[in-house]
Amino acid sequence: MNHNVGIILYLVNSMDQDVALGIAGSITQADLAPLREAGRLGEYAVVYRVVRLHQSGGYGDQDRHPFSWAIAIYVDEQLYRIFSARGAGREWQSLDRVSDWLRQQGFWYWWTRNDLEVLGDALFEHEPEFPATSLS
């Protein structure tokens, strides 16, 4: 399985990202109900940004949409990434869809992290200066 994905002049290794996040393994959606019933499933999930490996859902342009969202679930206090039944990591393009999926699986809350995209690149806007006025 190839875990190295070249994106716009830099290389991201998804295996390194999983190690950095402490991902211990993978589980599928079918595993969630038995784990919850056994009391082994954590209360919250972690939604995190990943380099997109799958090209589907109308987002085939890797240059315009290089990232997607993945979900990791705590099982026995260790993080496990959600994989499809076919053995690939599940990906979502929209946080709205992630939210819908998590609610369907019985999660009330989750953490979101984005380690791959630049932060703080908003432009500084000056507040308009108004002349001092008297209230007479």
Beta strands, then each sheet from edge to edge (+ up, - down):
strand 1: 4-7
strand 2: 10-13
strand 3: 23-28
strand 4: 41-51
strand 5: 67-75
strand 6: 78-83
strand 7: 110-113
sheet 1: 1+ 2-
sheet 2: 3+ 6+ 5- 4+ 7+
end
